[in-house]
């Protein structure tokens, strides 16, 4: 499976938040543990709703959880 262009800090946030397990996070956001593993490893991009749920669990803005690793050419260009 090809990695996505989205990186994340989920593993870091899990450990900063009291060593939350992948299974605990999965239960709190309503997905399987395998889904959390795939998201953490960058092999799967979550839905927008799931991304917001993850950010809410850690009580941080979405941008502190996920970052888009697009090229510098993407910056400042409107769709």
Residue, then its C-alpha position, 0 to 999 in steps of 0.5 A: x500500500x502506498x503511503x499518503x501525503x498526510x503525516x500525523x503525530x498520533x503516536x506522540x499524542x497517545x504517549x503524551x496523553x498517558x500512554x493511550x493504547x491504539x485499542x483505546x483510541x480506536x474505541x473512543x473514535x469508533x473505528x477498529x484498532x487496525x484502522x488506527x494502526x494504518x492511520x498512524x503509519x500513514x498508510x490510510x487517510x482518515x475521513x474528515x469526521x474521523x480526523x476531527x474525532x481524533x483531534x477531539x480525543x487529544x483536545x488539540x486542533x486538527x493541525x496539531x494531529x495531521x499535516x499535509x506533506x505537499x510540495x512547496x508549489x502547492x502553497x498559496x495556490x487556490x483550487 
